[in-house]
Amino acid sequence: MQKPYTTTTTNSSSSPLPPAPDGPEPTIHPIFEPQTCTYQYVVVDPATLTAVIIDPVLDYDNKTRTVSTTAADSLLSLVREKGYTISHILETHAHADHLTSSFYLQRKLAESQGTKPPVCIGRRIGQVQVLFGQRYGIESKEYDGVFDVLWEDDAEFEVGKLKGRVIHLPGHTPDHVGYWIGDNIFCGDSLFHPAIGTARCDFPGGSAQAMYASAQKLLALPDHVRVWVGHDYPEQHPEHPEPEAVATIGEHRARNKHVRHGVSEQEYVAMRSERDNKLAAPRLLHESLQVNIRAGQLPKANEAGLRLFKLPVKIPEGL
C-alpha cells in the first residue's frame, strides 16, 4: 500500500474554471492497480475522517473469464484500518479499460458503515449508456437510474469540511469529468504523466479538439495545483520506473509531451489523430463498457444460470 499524501495550500471544455473551492486540504491515498495500470484514490478530510473513493477497480481475468474483488477489498481494508467514512464514490467516466467496483463497494460500505455512499458521475453518461447499450444489446432497464448522482458542470459537493467541484473535461469521452478538491485535480483520463502526454481520443464521442480545450483549461490553473492521473504506464517513462500519480500544473505546462506551452491546437490534433490510429483496442474494452454503463453491476443470469458478456466477432466476407 502506498503512503498517503498530505497537500498544503501555497462548462464547456473551453470556458475558464471558476475559482478554486475553499476549504482545507485533503489527505490523499493513491492506490495503483497494476493489471490495468489504473490509479484509484481515497481522498480524505483529515478533520472528520470523511472520504471519497475515485475510480475503483473490479478485477477481471479475461483468459479465465473470472471476476474477483482483490483491488476493491484492499480499498475497504484501508478505509476500515484508518476509520474513514465514505461519503461518495466518484467516477470520472465510463472506463473502457477496466471494470468498476463502484456497485460492490457501495453495497459493502452500506453494510459496514450503516450509510450507503452515492455512486456519482457526470450527467452526460446517459448518451454513453444509450450508445453502448444499443451496441451490446443491453436493455435500458439495466442502466437507467443506476447512478445515484449525475453531476452538472461545476457542481459543488462536500466531503466533511472539504469542498469539491466537478469539472467537465471532454476529449477522451464526452461524459468525462474531473474532481477538484483543495489544490488537487483528479483528472481521470485526460492528462497523463508529463512524459506520456494525454489520453487517446478515438472512442465514440471522443474528440482531439475537445481534449486540447480541456488541457488548456487545466493548464490555465496556478503552477502549484497538483494533477492526479487516472493511469500511469511506467514503461513509457523509463527514467522513473515506478508508477507516478501526480505532477503539478507547472510541470505539465513546462514538459507535458503533448500539450506543453507552445503546442498549438492544430499540432496537437494532428499528432493525437495519427497516434490514435495506431493504437490497439484496450484489452478489456467490451467487458468494461458492459459493466461500467451499469455502474459496476454485472450482467444478470440467464435462464441457464449463466452471466454472459457479449463480444463482437470479426468474420471474413463470404462466411
C-alpha positions as CSV (number, residue, x, y, z in Angstrom):
1,M,0.0,0.0,0.0
2,Q,1.4,3.3,-1.0
3,K,1.7,6.1,1.6
4,P,-0.8,8.9,1.6
5,Y,0.0,12.4,0.5
6,T,-1.0,15.4,2.6
7,T,-1.1,18.5,0.4
8,T,-0.5,22.1,1.5
9,T,-2.0,25.2,0.1
10,T,0.6,27.7,-1.2
11,N,-18.6,24.4,-18.9
12,S,-17.9,23.8,-21.7
13,S,-14.4,22.5,-22.2
14,S,-13.1,25.9,-23.5
15,S,-14.6,28.0,-20.7
16,P,-12.3,29.0,-17.8
17,L,-12.6,27.3,-14.5
18,P,-14.2,29.2,-11.6
19,P,-12.1,30.0,-8.5
20,A,-10.7,27.1,-6.5
21,P,-13.1,25.6,-4.0
22,D,-12.5,27.0,-0.5
23,G,-11.6,24.8,2.5
24,P,-8.8,22.7,4.0
25,E,-6.5,20.4,2.1
26,P,-7.1,16.6,1.9
27,T,-5.0,13.6,2.7
28,I,-4.7,11.5,-0.5
29,H,-4.1,7.8,-0.8
30,P,-3.2,6.9,-4.4
31,I,-3.5,3.1,-4.9
32,F,-2.1,1.7,-8.2
33,E,-3.8,-1.3,-9.7
34,P,-1.0,-2.9,-11.8
35,Q,-3.1,-5.2,-14.1
36,T,-4.9,-2.3,-15.7
37,C,-2.3,0.4,-14.7
38,T,-5.2,2.3,-13.0
39,Y,-4.8,4.8,-10.2
40,Q,-7.6,4.6,-7.6
41,Y,-7.8,7.3,-4.9
42,V,-9.1,7.6,-1.4
43,V,-9.3,11.4,-0.7
44,V,-9.9,12.2,3.0
45,D,-10.9,15.2,5.1
46,P,-8.3,14.8,8.0
47,A,-10.6,16.7,10.4
48,T,-13.6,14.4,10.2
49,L,-12.1,11.3,8.5
50,T,-14.8,11.6,5.9
51,A,-13.5,10.4,2.5
52,V,-14.4,9.7,-1.2
53,I,-13.2,6.9,-3.4
54,I,-12.4,7.8,-7.0
55,D,-12.3,5.3,-10.0
56,P,-12.2,2.0,-8.1
57,V,-11.3,-1.2,-10.0
58,L,-13.0,-4.6,-10.1
59,D,-10.6,-7.4,-11.0
60,Y,-11.3,-9.4,-14.2
61,D,-9.2,-12.1,-15.8
62,N,-10.3,-12.3,-19.5
63,K,-8.5,-15.6,-20.0
64,T,-10.4,-17.4,-17.3
65,R,-13.4,-15.0,-17.5
66,T,-13.2,-14.6,-13.7
67,V,-14.3,-11.6,-11.7
68,S,-12.8,-11.1,-8.3
69,T,-12.6,-8.3,-5.7
70,T,-9.0,-8.1,-4.6
71,A,-8.4,-4.5,-5.5
72,A,-11.8,-3.4,-4.1
73,D,-11.2,-5.3,-0.9
74,S,-7.9,-3.6,-0.5
75,L,-9.7,-0.3,-0.6
76,L,-12.2,-1.5,2.0
77,S,-9.3,-2.6,4.2
78,L,-7.7,0.8,4.0
79,V,-11.0,2.5,4.9
80,R,-11.6,0.2,7.8
81,E,-8.0,0.4,9.1
82,K,-8.0,4.3,9.0
83,G,-11.5,4.6,10.4
84,Y,-12.8,6.5,7.3
85,T,-16.4,7.1,6.4
86,I,-17.0,7.2,2.7
87,S,-19.4,9.9,1.6
88,H,-19.3,9.4,-2.2
89,I,-17.9,7.0,-4.8
90,L,-16.8,9.2,-7.8
91,E,-16.4,8.0,-11.3
92,T,-14.7,10.2,-13.9
93,H,-16.2,8.5,-16.9
94,A,-17.4,5.1,-18.2
95,H,-14.0,3.4,-18.4
96,A,-13.1,1.3,-21.4
97,D,-10.0,-0.5,-19.9
98,H,-11.1,-1.7,-16.5
99,L,-14.3,-2.7,-14.8
100,T,-15.5,-0.5,-11.9
101,S,-16.2,-1.9,-8.5
102,S,-18.5,1.0,-7.5
103,F,-21.6,-1.1,-7.0
104,Y,-19.7,-3.7,-5.0
105,L,-18.1,-1.1,-2.8
106,Q,-21.4,0.7,-2.2
107,R,-23.0,-2.5,-1.0
108,K,-20.1,-3.4,1.3
109,L,-19.8,0.1,2.7
110,A,-23.6,0.2,3.4
111,E,-23.2,-2.9,5.5
112,S,-20.1,-1.7,7.4
113,Q,-20.8,2.0,8.0
114,G,-24.6,2.0,8.0
115,T,-24.9,4.6,5.2
116,K,-24.8,4.0,1.5
117,P,-22.5,6.3,-0.3
118,P,-23.9,7.5,-3.6
119,V,-22.2,6.5,-6.9
120,C,-21.7,9.7,-8.8
121,I,-20.7,10.5,-12.4
122,G,-21.1,13.4,-14.9
123,R,-24.6,14.0,-16.4
124,R,-23.6,13.1,-19.9
125,I,-23.2,9.4,-19.0
126,G,-26.7,9.0,-20.5
127,Q,-25.5,9.3,-24.1
128,V,-22.7,6.8,-23.4
129,Q,-25.2,4.4,-21.9
130,V,-27.6,4.6,-24.8
131,L,-24.8,4.2,-27.4
132,F,-23.2,1.1,-25.8
133,G,-26.4,-0.3,-24.6
134,Q,-27.5,-0.5,-28.2
135,R,-24.2,-1.9,-29.4
136,Y,-24.2,-4.7,-26.8
137,G,-28.0,-5.3,-26.8
138,I,-28.4,-4.2,-23.2
139,E,-31.9,-3.2,-22.3
140,S,-32.3,0.3,-20.9
141,K,-33.8,-1.0,-17.7
142,E,-30.4,-2.4,-16.8
143,Y,-28.7,1.0,-16.9
144,D,-31.4,3.7,-16.4
145,G,-31.0,5.2,-12.9
146,V,-28.1,3.0,-11.8
147,F,-26.0,6.1,-10.9
148,D,-27.2,7.9,-7.8
149,V,-25.9,11.3,-8.7
150,L,-25.5,12.8,-12.2
151,W,-23.3,15.9,-11.7
152,E,-23.9,19.1,-13.5
153,D,-20.9,21.0,-14.8
154,D,-19.2,23.0,-11.9
155,A,-21.4,21.3,-9.3
156,E,-20.0,21.6,-5.8
157,F,-20.0,18.9,-3.1
158,E,-18.7,18.5,0.4
159,V,-16.5,15.7,1.9
160,G,-16.6,16.5,5.6
161,K,-15.1,20.0,5.8
162,L,-13.6,19.7,2.3
163,K,-15.1,21.5,-0.7
164,G,-15.1,19.8,-4.1
165,R,-16.1,20.8,-7.6
166,V,-16.9,18.8,-10.7
167,I,-15.1,19.9,-13.9
168,H,-16.3,18.8,-17.4
169,L,-13.1,17.5,-19.2
170,P,-14.3,16.0,-22.5
171,G,-12.0,14.6,-25.1
172,H,-11.3,11.0,-24.1
173,T,-15.1,10.5,-23.8
174,P,-17.9,13.1,-24.0
175,D,-19.1,12.4,-20.4
176,H,-15.6,12.8,-18.8
177,V,-15.3,14.8,-15.6
178,G,-12.6,15.6,-13.2
179,Y,-12.8,16.4,-9.4
180,W,-11.2,19.5,-7.9
181,I,-10.6,19.2,-4.2
182,G,-8.4,21.7,-2.5
183,D,-5.4,22.3,-4.7
184,N,-5.8,18.9,-6.4
185,I,-7.4,17.9,-9.7
186,F,-8.3,14.2,-10.1
187,C,-8.3,14.3,-13.9
188,G,-9.1,10.7,-14.9
189,D,-8.1,10.0,-18.5
190,S,-7.2,13.5,-19.7
191,L,-3.7,14.5,-18.7
192,F,-1.2,11.6,-18.1
193,H,2.3,11.7,-16.7
194,P,4.1,14.6,-18.5
195,A,6.4,12.1,-20.2
196,I,3.3,10.4,-21.7
197,G,1.1,13.3,-22.6
198,T,-2.6,12.9,-22.9
199,A,-5.2,10.1,-23.2
200,R,-6.5,8.7,-26.5
201,C,-9.5,10.4,-28.2
202,D,-10.7,7.8,-30.7
203,F,-13.5,6.3,-28.7
204,P,-17.1,7.1,-29.8
205,G,-17.8,10.7,-28.8
206,G,-14.1,11.4,-28.2
207,S,-12.5,14.4,-29.7
208,A,-8.9,15.6,-30.0
209,Q,-10.1,19.2,-30.3
210,A,-12.1,18.8,-27.0
211,M,-9.2,17.2,-25.3
212,Y,-6.9,20.1,-26.3
213,A,-9.5,22.6,-24.9
214,S,-9.8,20.5,-21.7
215,A,-6.0,20.5,-21.3
216,Q,-5.8,24.3,-21.8
217,K,-8.5,24.7,-19.2
218,L,-6.3,22.8,-16.7
219,L,-3.1,24.4,-17.8
220,A,-4.5,27.8,-17.0
221,L,-4.5,27.0,-13.3
222,P,-1.7,28.1,-11.0
223,D,1.6,26.3,-11.2
224,H,1.3,24.7,-7.7
225,V,-2.1,22.9,-8.4
226,R,-1.5,19.1,-8.5
227,V,-2.9,16.9,-11.2
228,W,-3.6,13.3,-10.2
229,V,-3.8,10.9,-13.1
230,G,-6.2,8.0,-13.9
231,H,-3.5,5.8,-15.3
232,D,0.3,5.6,-15.4
233,Y,2.4,3.4,-17.7
234,P,6.0,3.4,-16.3
235,E,7.4,1.7,-19.3
236,Q,6.8,4.9,-21.2
237,H,8.9,7.0,-18.9
238,P,11.9,4.7,-18.1
239,E,13.7,7.5,-16.3
240,H,11.2,6.9,-13.5
241,P,10.5,3.2,-13.5
242,E,7.9,3.3,-10.7
243,P,4.3,4.5,-11.3
244,E,3.8,8.2,-10.6
245,A,0.4,9.5,-9.6
246,V,0.9,13.2,-9.6
247,A,2.6,16.2,-11.3
248,T,1.9,19.9,-10.9
249,I,0.3,22.2,-13.4
250,G,3.7,23.9,-13.7
251,E,5.4,20.7,-14.6
252,H,2.7,19.9,-17.2
253,R,3.0,23.3,-18.7
254,A,6.8,23.0,-19.0
255,R,7.2,19.5,-20.2
256,N,3.9,17.6,-21.0
257,K,4.8,15.6,-24.1
258,H,1.6,16.6,-25.9
259,V,0.3,19.9,-24.6
260,R,3.2,21.7,-23.0
261,H,3.3,25.5,-23.5
262,G,3.6,26.5,-27.2
263,V,1.9,23.5,-28.7
264,S,-1.0,24.7,-31.0
265,E,-4.4,23.1,-31.3
266,Q,-3.6,22.2,-34.9
267,E,-0.3,20.5,-34.0
268,Y,-2.0,18.6,-31.1
269,V,-4.9,17.4,-33.2
270,A,-2.7,16.2,-36.0
271,M,-0.4,14.3,-33.5
272,R,-3.2,12.8,-31.5
273,S,-5.1,11.6,-34.6
274,E,-2.1,10.0,-36.1
275,R,-1.2,8.3,-32.8
276,D,-4.7,7.1,-32.1
277,N,-4.9,5.5,-35.5
278,K,-2.1,3.2,-34.4
279,L,-3.3,2.2,-31.0
280,A,-4.9,-1.2,-30.4
281,A,-8.2,-1.5,-28.6
282,P,-8.0,-1.9,-24.8
283,R,-7.7,-5.5,-23.7
284,L,-10.9,-5.3,-21.6
285,L,-12.8,-2.9,-23.8
286,H,-16.1,-4.9,-24.3
287,E,-16.3,-6.3,-20.7
288,S,-15.5,-2.9,-19.2
289,L,-18.2,-1.0,-21.1
290,Q,-20.9,-3.6,-20.4
291,V,-20.2,-3.3,-16.7
292,N,-19.5,0.3,-16.4
293,I,-22.6,1.7,-18.1
294,R,-24.4,-0.3,-15.3
295,A,-22.3,1.4,-12.6
296,G,-20.5,-1.8,-11.8
297,Q,-23.4,-4.2,-11.8
298,L,-22.7,-7.4,-13.6
299,P,-24.9,-8.9,-16.2
300,K,-28.0,-10.7,-14.8
301,A,-28.1,-14.5,-15.0
302,N,-30.0,-16.0,-17.9
303,E,-32.4,-18.9,-17.7
304,A,-29.5,-21.4,-17.6
305,G,-28.0,-19.5,-14.7
306,L,-25.1,-18.1,-16.7
307,R,-23.9,-14.5,-16.6
308,L,-22.6,-13.5,-20.0
309,F,-20.6,-10.8,-21.7
310,K,-21.3,-10.1,-25.4
311,L,-18.2,-10.0,-27.6
312,P,-18.1,-8.9,-31.3
313,V,-16.5,-11.3,-33.7
314,K,-14.7,-10.4,-36.9
315,I,-15.9,-12.6,-39.7
316,P,-14.3,-12.7,-43.2
317,E,-16.6,-11.9,-46.2
318,G,-18.3,-14.9,-47.5
319,L,-18.8,-16.9,-44.3
